[in-house]
Amino acid sequence: MTRPVDSGVILLARIALAVLFLWGGVMKLLGYAGFVGYLHSKGVPFVPVAAPIATAVEALGGLFLIVGFKVRPLALVMAVYTVATAVLGHDFWNVTDAASQRDMVIHFWKNMGVAGGFLLLFVTGAGRISIDGARAPRGGLNR
């Protein structure tokens, strides 16, 4: 990063991505039994393990995105998680109702776009306005 504006834009991107996941993680915590029931209804394997992991990934991942902590590895985890949730949770190919299928298609491709944003974040790093940026040696790449 050489331009100060780059770090500001990356911060805004991190916040935009984080809001979706923080909100989702908090909602999963507040309605945990309903979330577990939803996972069962979708046929997700190992729900007693998957539910707390999904909740933690969303809540902690969102928080770490905002503060910019370990963003490069986090971005890869979040990209994989987002693709997995698209495949397991927005399986439009199994929906027969046209309106529901359209909704699932939109959410599926939205998840793919978000995963793309995470891959870009993996490449750029957290920027200077972050814990990662504060810990990076000046003059080197911001990892």
Helices and strands as residue ranges (DSSP letters): H 4-30, H 32-41, H 47-67, H 71-89, G 92-94, H 98-124, H 131-135
